[in-house]
Amino acid sequence: MSSATSPGLRTWLTWIIDHNPCFILSGLSMLFGCHLLNIALFTPAGDTHKLLGLLAVVNVYELLLVAIGLVLIRKPVFVRDGRILLGLEAMFLCDITFTSGIIATVDPRWGFAIAAVLLALAGLKLALILRALGAPIAWRTWAFFMLQLSAVLCIAGVFKVIAVPRHGKLPEGVVYAGWWIAGLLPAVGMVLRSLPTRGSAAPSSEMGLIRLFLILPFISLLVHLYGGGWVYSVPFRAAYIAPVLLGLAFAAPAIPWALARRQLLVAQFSLAALAICFATGSSPTLMFHPHGLTLSPTSFTIAGALAVTIHAVWLSRSLLAAVFAMACSLVTLTVQNFALLWATLVTSAEWIWSLMPRTVGQWGTVAVVGSFLLLGVGVWVSSRRKEPLQEEVTVPETTPEES
């Protein structure tokens, strides 16, 4: 019997040694334990000491993940194990345990203080990881990660501060604004990506792991926004998805997928159109009325779709795409927001008319200011003028006989 079972046992031991599932099981065990302890230690009365102790234990665990992961990933035999540990660290950095968010929900002052400490620790950990991985343009990756993590760690505290004066009720427009912040983050990432660099760095062999540190904070922010709305009994709306789709459409050129330029353009237009579909028919609680205008998620989404369309056309340099985008924009603005467009034009005309001078003194002031402006424009025009080329005068040579 022993001879029959020993080969199977050796096979299992060989599989465990080759694949080493202990690291993944360790991360799952930590997540499960934190989830249970968050439920057990949560006290709405404001006692956060036990939660702070749990958060300290999680950070000690994270330091071990970073230390062991950086040691293992440098050795070819243990590269896979190092990637697993650093991937787990990417998840724990993004407050996947929700402990920081729970502390902010109980006491926002402690929440913001803890968020600042965790943000500083995360910046140090990520800098060490990127330096060990040899990430190209590491400062961009670091800055974009820190920007997303700041939103993740602060969202619960901001919701709590806004809800306290309103007897624990969070306005639905605040949650909607949070989703727009999430949608703007991919656009900020595209701006960071387009900034000039010093020289050219060789791509790192761990680009997949580096991208994980950029994607997970964004996913965590969406989960925290959904959870924040659920805590304050704010119903989830389809309009919340629209800004996220616009952000993904804007950042589509940076996503590493094998698409031709025309296919990428179609993908961007499709995401923008899908965002408008999600935004239509939104709840009246998301309507805003500044200065007599009626602004809705549809109008905000259309403005974002126009920005995405302009960006897509500028990248593609396609005249056909520009004509198509302009036609779709005009139809959308005319059909969906004719009243809003007319009200905006009327308000703009009234504002311009209010700026017109009325008295003789006002006209005189405008004339004096205009003289300085025209003087500056004249200097600029003169500086653009090129001096005419001097023609060379050739003197004919005279021979002694002619003289």
GUBA-386810 format. One record per residue: residue in one letter; x, y, z of N, C-alpha, C, O, CB in turn. Coordinates in steps of 0.05 Angstrom, whole numbers, plus 5000, padded with zeros to 4 digits. Each point is the difference from the previous one (the first is absolute). Glycine has a CB too. Example, Ala and Ser with C-alpha at 12.3 -4.5 7.8 and 13.67 -1.06 7.14 Angstrom:
REM residues 2
a526448865156498250245000501850245000502150005013494149775012/s503150444961501650245001498550225014501050225004501449654953/
This chain:
REM residues 403
m501749765000498350245000501750255000499450204987497049555037/s505850224991501850235001501350054973500550234993500349685055/s499849874938501350044974498050114980500850144981502249485028/a494350344995498050114982499550295005499450154982498649405014/t502250535029499450285007502450184998499750244997496749595033/s505950074973502450175000500450154974500850235000501249465033/p497650184943500350164975498050234999500850224991500849374986/g495950375031498150225000500750225019499750244994496849444994/l504650245035500850205020502450164989500150255003498349465034/r503450154950502350144988499150194978501150224997501949395014/t495050314974498950174978498850255012500550224990498649384981/w499450385051498850235012502250185012499850254998496149495012/l506150145002502250175012501550144978500850235003499649455035/t500050184939501450134978498450234989501150214994501149364994/w495150395009498350224990500050245020500150234991497049434986/i502850285049500050225019502750154999500050255002496849495028/i505450124968502650134999500350164974501150225001500849415027/d497150274950500350144974498250254999500850214990500349354988/h496450425032498150224997499750175026499350234998498349494969/n503050165056500050145025497550175004500150254999504949764999/p492749875007497550155004499850135028498050135006499849564962/c504350275048499850105027499850315001498750115017504049494998/f498650534966500050305000497150104994499050185014505849834971/i493949874995497350084994498149935023498350165007502649774944/l499449845061498449925023500450195023498250065015501949464970/s502450575019500650195021498550264996498950115019505649684987/g495650314969498550254994497149975004498750185011504849944957/l495349665023497149955004499349985029498050105009501849674947/s502050105060499549975028500050275014498450065018503749494981/m499850634993500150265012497550164993498950145017506249854980/l494050004978497650154992497649905015498450165009503649914946/f497749665047497749895014500150085030497950075011502049554956/g502550375045500250075028499350295005498750075019504749584986/c497650534977499450295003497150054996498850175014505749944969/h494249754999497150044996498549925025498250155009502349764942/l500149875061498749925025500550195023498250075015502149464969/l502350565018500750185022498850284996499350135020504949614987/n495550344969498750264995497149995010499050205012503949884948/i495749705036497349975009499949995031498350125013500549644945/a503150095053500049975029500950255015499050055022501949474971/l500950644996501150235014498650264993500650205013503849564988/f493850244980498750254992498150085023498249855008502150034943/t500050375058498350125020499250284991501850184999500449555038/p495350324956499250274991500550225021499950244994496749544977/a503850145054500350205021502650164997500250225012497149495019/g504650194954502450164996502649875011502150134999495050265002/d502849375008502449865010501549884977499149814988498650095056/t504750214950501649914977502649875009501649934982496350434991/h502649605053502649915008500549714991502249944991497550355049/k498349544961500449724991500349994970501649844990495850005049/l501250334946500350014971502850104993501249914980493950175015/l506050115020502750104995502049775005502049984985496650495028/g500949375007501849775005499949814976502149894992497250165057/l498349904941499849824976501450124976501449864985494349975032/l504150434980501350144977503149985003501449974980494750345016/a504949705029502949975004500949724993502149974988497750385048/v498649454971500749724993500149974970501749864989496249975053/v500150294943500049984971502450134988501249904981493850105020/n505950225010502450144989502549845005501950004984495950445023/v502449425016502349835005500049774979502149934990497850185060/y497749784945499849794979500850114973501349864985495049935041/e503050464967500850114975503050044998501249944979494450295019/l505749855024502950034999501349734995502049994986497750405046/l499249404979501149734995499649924970501849894988497349985060/l498650204942499549944971502150144982501049884982494150075028/v505450314996501950154984502849895003501449964980495750455025/a503749545020502849915004500549734988501949964985498150295058/i498249564962500449734988499650004970501549874986496949935057/g499750364947499650014971502350124985500749904979494550155030/l506150165002502350124986502449815001501650014981496750445031/v501949395009502249815001499649784980501949924986498850195062/l496949784950499549774983499950084970500949844984496549965053/i501750444956499750064972502750054986500150004976495450205035/r506549845004502750044989501349744992502150004986498450415041/k498549364982501149744994498349864980497649975004504450005042/p499149944931498449894979498349765009497849964989505750184980/v497449705050498549775009497450085014498049864999506349885005/f495850495010497850095017498550244989498650145015503949685024/v497850234935498750244988496949985003498850205007505049854960/r495149725028497149975002499050065028498050145004502149524959/d501450245057499250055028500250295007498350115014503249434998/g500650594978500350295005497850164988499050195012505849754990/r494349984974497850144987497449975016498550195002503749744953/i497349835055497649965016500050175024498050135007501849404977/l502550495030500150165025499650294994498650145014504449525006/l498350444959499750294993497250064989499050225004506049804987/g493849784996497250044991498150025024498250165000502949604958/l499450075062498450025025500450275013498150125011502249394995/e502250594994500550265012498650224985499050195013505549645002/a495350154958498450204985497150015009498950215001504249724960/m495849845046497249995009499850125028498250165005500949444968/f502750335045499850105028500650305001498950145017502449415000/l500350554965500550294999497550164995499750235008504949684977/c493549975000497650144991497749975020497750034992503749904961/d499250025072498049985021497949794993497650045003503150445009/i500349294979498149784993498749895025497949874998504950024962/t498350155063498849915025497850195010498549925018505849854994/f495650474978498050215007500350095029498250135011498749674955/t505350135047500450085028500350315002498850125018503349444992/s499450564973500350295000497450144995499450205013505349754972/g493749954996497450124995498149985023498550185005502249724947/i499449875062498249975023500850205022498350115014501149404975/i503350525015500950195021499050294993499150155017505049564992/a496150364965499150274991496950035004499150215006504749814961/t494849765029497150015004499350045029498050135007501449574953/v502250185058499550035029500850275010498550145013502149374993/d501950584986501150255010501550124977502349914994498049935054/p498750374938501450114977502750125007501850004983493850094997/r504750025044502650125007502249785001502150044988495650325038/w501749424987501949785000500349894971502149914993496649985055/g499150114937500149894973502050164982501649884986493749975019/f504650424996501850164984502949975010501849994983494550335007/a504149665036502749975010501249734992502349984991496550315048/i499649504963500849734991500550004970501949874991495649925047/a500850354947500450004971502650144992501449914982493650105012/a505850205021502550134994502449825006501949994985496050455025/v501949415012502249825008500249774979502249944991497250185058/l498349774944500049784981501050094973501349854986494949935039/l503150464967500950114974503050035000501349934980494350315014/a505549865028502950035001501449734999502049964986497550465040/l499549384989501149735000499849874972501849874991497150095058/a498850084939499649894973501950124980501149864983494150065028/g505350344991501950134982502849885003501449964980495850455021/l503649545024502649895005500249714989502049934988498550375053/k497449554965500149724990500049984970501649854989495950025052/l500950294946499949994971502650104987500949894980494250185022/a506250135010502550094990502149785001501649964982497350505033/l501249395007501849775003499449794979501849894988498750215061/i496949844947499349794981500750084971501149844985495250025046/l503050394962500650094972503050014995500949934978494950335023/r505749825019502950014997501249724996501849954984498450475044/a498749384987500949734998499249884973501549834989498350125061/l497950124940499049894974501250144976499749914978496149975045/g505650354982501150154977497950114982500349994976503749725027/a493950415008497850104984500950254985501350175011495449655023/p502650194940500650244984498250235009497749975005503849754956/i499750525040498550245007498549955027497650055001501950094950/a502049775069498749925025498550225013498049955014505649724992/w497250584991498750225014497150034990498350085016506150154990/r495149714968497250024990498349785013497850065009503950144948/t499349565043498549785013499550065029497849955010504249734958/w500050425046499850065028497950225004498349985018506549894990/a495350344976498250235004497149914994498250085015505550244973/f495949534991497249924993498949815021497750015007503450044944/f500649765059499149835021499250155025497949955013505049694969/m498850555026499550165024497450174997498650035020506349984990/l494650094966497650164996497549835003498150085013504550214956/q497549475020497749825002499749915029497749985011502949874942/l501650085060499849915028499050225019498649945019505149744972/s497050575003498950225016497050014999498750045020505550224971/a494749704985497149994997498849775015497950025013502550204942/v500949555044499049765013499950045030498049945013503849774951/l500350405048500250035029498450235011499249995023505349814974/c494950404986498650235011497050004995498550165011505750094981/i494849574990497250014992498249965024497950135002503449714953/a499449975063498249945022499950235020497950075010503249454985/g501250615010500150235018498450244989498650145015505849705001/v495950214958498550224987497049955002498550195006505449904963/f495349675025497149945002499050045029497850115004502749564958/k501150255058499250035027499850305008498050075014504149494997/v499850604981500050285007497550144988498850175012506349834990/i494249934973497750124987497449905012498050155002504649894956/a497349715051497549895011499450095028497750015008503149604963/v501350455046499550065028498250245004498149985015506449834995/p496050424976498150235004497249954990498150155007505850154990/r495749494987497449944988498749775014498449854988503250334968/h499149785069498849795017500549724988498249835000498350505015/g505949634974500749744990499149944972500349774990499650085056/k498950344940499049964973502050124980500850235003494449775013/l505649844964501950094980498550074975498549834989505149885031/p496750544969498750074975500949824977502349934998497350555019/e498549454967500649834977501950134980501649874987494049925019/g504350484993501850144982502949985008501850014983494650305007/v504149655036502849975010501149734990502349994991496750295050/v499449514961500849744990500550014970501949894989495649885047/y500750374950500450034971502650154993501349934981493650075014/a505750215021502550144995502449825005502150024986495750415028/g502049395006502249815004500449824976502349934994496750085055/w498949904938500449844976501250164977501549894984494649835030/w503450544985501350164980503050035006501650014981494150245011/i505049775033502850015007501449744991502250014990496850295050/a499649474965501249754990500250004970502049894989496049885050/g500150344947500150014971502250184989501149954978494149965022/l505550305015502150184992502849895004501950094987495150285023/l503349435007502749905006501449884975502350054997496149865050/p500249934937501449904975500950224982502149984988495149625015/a501350624996500850234983502650125012501850084985493450015001/v504949935040502450115013502449814995502250094995495050135041/g502349524964502149814993501050044972502449974994495649715037/m500250384950500850054972501850254999501950014984493949774999/v503450435032501750245000502849945011502050094989493850195017/l504349575016502649935011501649844980502550034998495649975048/r500649824940501449834980501150174977502149924989494949705023/s501750604981500950164978502250205007501050144982494549804999/l505250095044502050195008502749924989500649764998496850365043/p504350084952502749934990501749875021499650045024500150344944/t502249465023501849865019502950064993500650104978496049535027/r505150315014502850034995501249744989500249805014500150535024/g500449674937501149764988497949794996497650055003506850065017/s496449664973498249774996500949775017502449925000496650224953/a499249755063500649785018499149734987498049994986501550325054/a502049494965499449734990497549905015499950035024504949884963/p493449954999497649905014500849795020501849844996495450264964/s501449905063500549805020498949734993498049994986502050385048/s501249424976499049734995497549945017498849794997505950074992/e494650325030497849955018497850214994498750105019504449715016/m496450254940498050204993497249915008498350175007504649984955/g496649595037497449905009499450065029497850085008502649564958/l501750325051499750065028499850305005498550085018504149514993/i498850574974499850295003497250104992498950185013506149864977/r493949854988497350074993498049935021497950135004503349814948/l499349845062498249925022499950225022497850045011503349484979/f501150615015500050225020498550244989499350185016505149655002/l495250194957498450234989497149944997498350185002505849954974/i495249615020497249924995498549965027497750085003503649714953/l500050075063498649935024499050245016497849985011505049624991/p498750625001498850235014497550114987498250095014506450025001/f495349884959497650104986497649825006497850105006505050094958/i497649555035497949815007499150035029497750005007504049684959/s500350365052499450035028498450265005498250005017506049754995/l496450464973498450255003497149964992498250105013506050164978/l495449594987497249954992498549845021497750055006503749964946/v500049795060498749845021499550175025497949975012504449624971/h499650595024499550175023497750204995498550075018506449894994/l494950144964497850184993497349865002498150105011504950164959/y496949505020497549845003499449945029497750025009503249784946/g501250125060499649955028499250245016498449995018504949654978/g497950604997499250245014497150084996498750085018506050074977/g494349814980497250064995498249805014497950085010503450104946/w499649575046498449805014499950065030497949965013503449704953/v500950435046500050075029497950215006498749995021506249894982/y494950324980498250235005497349964985498550204997505550105009/s495449464986497449934988499550174975497750084995500649795050/v503850194939499650144975499849794978501949844996500850565020/p495149594970499649794979502050034977500750234993494449745020/f505849814977501850014977498550064975497949894994505149785029/r498050524961498850094975501749914976502449995002495450405022/a500949564954501449944976501750244990502049964987494449725000/a502850565021501550244992502850005012501850144990493950115005/y504749615027502649995013502149874981502450065002495449925044/i501349844937501949854983501050184977502149954990495549625022/a500850634981500750174976502750135003501649974981493650115012/p505550065029502650125001502349804999502250064990495850315036/v501649394985502149794999500449914971502349974991496549885055/l499150124939500249934972501450224984501749944982494249795021/l503550525003501450224986503050005007501650054982494150225019/g504949685024502949995008501449784985502350044991496550155053/l500049584954501249774985500250074971502049924987496249765046/a499950454956500150084971502350204996501449984980493749955015/f505350255023502250194998502749875002501950074985495150285034/a503249454998502549865005500449764982501949855003498050315043/a498349794935500149764983502749984985501049784997494150244999/p506050204994502649974986502349905017501949894990496650484981/a501349665055502149905018499649715008501949885012498750595004/i497149414978499549725008501549824981499750034975495850095044/p506049694991501649834982498349784986500249775008503850325021/w494449994951498649804985500750044970500750224992495549765042/a503649804952500950004972497750094982498449844990504849785019/l496650654988497950114983501350204980501950145007494749815030/a502350054939500950194981498950285007498350025018502049624946/r500750565023499250285006497050034996498750135017505950044971/r494449734990497150034995498449845020497950105009503149974942/q499949695056498549855021500050135027498150005015503149584960/l501150555031500250155026498150235000498750065020506049804984/l495050274973498150234997497249905004498450145014504750104955/v496249545019497349895004499549925029497850055010502349784942/a501950065061499749935029499550255017498349995018504749614975/q498550615001499550255016497350114996498650085019506250014978/f494349934977497350104994497849825013498050105010503850104947/s498749545042498049825012499750035030497850005011503249674952/l501350365051499950055029498650265006498550015019505749724986/a496450484979498750265005497049984996498450115015505850124971/a495049634992497149974995498649835022497850065008503149984942/l500549755059498949845021499750165026498149975015504049624964/a499850595026499850175024497550184998498650045020506449964985/i494450114972497650174997497549845004498150095012504450204956/c497549455023497749835004499549955030497750005009503149784946/f501450185060499749955029499050255014498749995021504949674977/a497250584992499350255014497250094995498950155016505849974980/t494049794982497350094994498049885019500349785010501050274942/g496650105053497949915017500849985029499149825014499149944948/s503650415047501049995028497950115020498050124992506749924990/s495949925043498250085021499850305003502050144995499049445029/p496750544983499850295004501850105023500650235001494749744982/t505549855035501750095022502850074991501650125014495949595016/l503250224945502650074988499950244982501950074987499349455016/m496550624997499750254985501150235016499550025024496449804952/f505550375011501050245012498950244986499649994975504749765039/h495350465001498850244988501550255007499050175015496549614988/p507050254987501550255006499350224981500049974976503849755041/h495550514995499450254985497849954979500150114978504750035028/g493249715002497749964982500449794979498149934985500950535022/l503449424991500549784981499349735012500049975025503650314953/t495849535005499449735009502249824990500249954976494850145025/l506749825017502249824993499349725010499349965023504150424979/s497049434981499349725006502449824994501950094987493249995004/p504949675018502249824992500349974970502249954991497049815051/t498650274944500249994971501750224989501749964982493849825016/s504050475011501650224990502949985008501850064984494150235019/f504749625022502749965008501449794983502350034992496550105055/t499749654948501249784984500550084971502049934988495649755042/i500550484959500450104973502550184998501549984981493550005011/a505450195028502450165000502549835002502050054986495450325036/g502549424995502349825001500449854974502349954992497050015057/a498549954938500249864975501250184978501549904983494649825030/l503350534988501250194981503050025004501550004981494250265017/a505249755027502850015006501449754990502250014989496950285051/v499649484965501249744991500250004970501949914988496249855052/t499850344946499950004971502250174989501449934981493749995020/i505250325010502150184991502849885003501750014983495450385028/h503349485012502549865005500549784981502249964990497450165058/a498349724946500349784981500750104972501749884986495149855042/v501850484964500550104973502850124998501349974980493850135015/w505850035026502650125000502249784998502150044987496250355041/l501249394985502049784999499949864973502149924990497550025059/s498150034939499849854975500750174976500849894979495749835042/r503250554981500550184977498349924976500950024977503850055040/s492849854988498349904979497850214995498650085018502349444994/l499050584963497950194992497349885001498050135008505350104963/l496449525020497449865001499049975028497650045006503649724952/a500650175061499349975027499150275012498150025016505049604989/a498350604987499250265010497250084990498550115016506450024984/v494549824975497450074989497849835014497950105007504150024949/f498649625048498149835014499550095028497750005010503749624961/a500750445043499850095028498550265002498350045018506049734993/m496250424971498650255000497049964995498350135013505950114972/a495149594996497249954994498649885024497850085007503449864944/c500149865061498749875023499750205023498049995014504049574972/s500050615018499850195022497850204995498550065019506449894988/l494850154969497850194994497349875003498250125011504850124957/v496749515023497449875003499449955029497750045009502949744947/t501450135060499549955028499350255015498150015016505149614981/l498350604998499550255013497250114993498650115017506349984984/t494449884974497450114991497649855010498150115010504250054949/v497949575040497749845008499849975030497850045011502749714946/q501750205056499949945029500050255017498750005021503749584969/n499050635002500450225018499450274986501550195003501949545021/f494550284960499450254986499350225020501050234997497449524963/a500150195060499250205020502550095016500350245005495149564999/l506350015003502450085014501950174983501150195009498549395018/l500650344947501750164982499050284997501550195000499749394976/w496150455021498950274996500350165026500750244998496049584969/a502950065056500350145025502950095004500550225011495749525008/t505750094973502850075002500750234982501550185008499649355004/l497950474964500550224981498850275011501350214998498849464964/v497550315049498750245010501650115024500450245003495149604981/t505349985034501550085024502750124992500950205012496849455015/s503650234953502650104991499750284987501650185004500049354989/a496250514991499650264988499450215021501050224998497249554961/e500250165062499550195021502650075015500450235008494949594996/w506449985001502550065014501850184984501350185011498349375012/i500650404950501650174983498950284999501550205001499849404971/w496050435027498850264999500550155026500250255000496349584969/s503550035054500550135026502950115002500650185016496049525005/l505250194962502850095001500450254982502150135002499349405007/m496750544975500350234982500050265017498450035018499449724944/p504050435031500150265014497550174996498849984978506250015018/r494250165024497650164998500650305001498750154985498949485038/t504250464993500550295003502450084984501549844989496550155057/v502450284953502350114986502649915013502049944987495350464998/g502849605042502449925014500749714995502349934997496650405038/q499149504963500549724994501149964972501949854996494450035035/w502650274950501149984973502950114999501749894986493650164995/g505250165035502850105000501949805012502249974990496050495014/t500949405018501749805012500649774980502249904998495950215047/v499849814940500449794980502050094979501649854991493749995017/a504550424983501850104980502950005010501949934985494450354997/v504149805043502850015011501149715002502349954992496650475034/v499549404984500949725002500549894972501949854996495550095047/g500950134938500449904973502550114988501349864983493850115012/s505750275012502550114989502449845009501849944984496250525016/f502049455025502249835010500049734986502149904992497850345052/l497749654952499949744987500950024971501549834990494750055040/l502950344956500950034972503050054998501249924981494250265008/l505749965031502950045000501449745002502049954986497450495036/g499749384996501249745002499749834975501949874991497250155057/v498550004939499649854975501850114978501149854984494250065029/g505150364987501850124980502849905003501449954981495750455018/v503949595026502749905005500349714990502049934988498450375052/w497549544965500249724991500049984970501549844988496150025054/v500750314945499949994970502750094989501049884980494150225021/s506150105011502650094990502249795004501749974983497050505027/s501149395012502049795004499849774981501949864995498150265052/r497649854941499749784980500950084972500249834983496050015044/r504450414969500850094974502949934994501750045017495050344986/k503849524974502749924992501350224984498750134984500049395016/e503950525005501550214986500549904971500549774995501650405048/p497650024938500549914972503049934996501850125012494450184972/l504249514998502749924994501450224984498950114981499749415019/q503850555008501650204986501249884975501349805000499750435043/e498449924935501149914974502950074998500850225006494749834973/e506149765012502850054996500550164975499149934979502049655045/v500450644979500750174977502649914989502150015013495450385006/t502549524956502549904987501250234984498850124983499349415014/v504450535009501650204986501549874977501749835005498750465037/p499249804933501449874978503050065001500950225007495049824964/e505649765024502950035000500950154975499049954978501549625048/t501450624977501050164978502849924993501749955018495450444995/t503449594963502849924991501650254996498950224997499449364980/p504350395024501750244996499650144974500350244999503149545029/e495850074950499650134975497650185000500050224988502049404990/e495850295038497550165001500550265016498850204994498549385002/s504450405024500650245016501850194985500650215011498849525031/
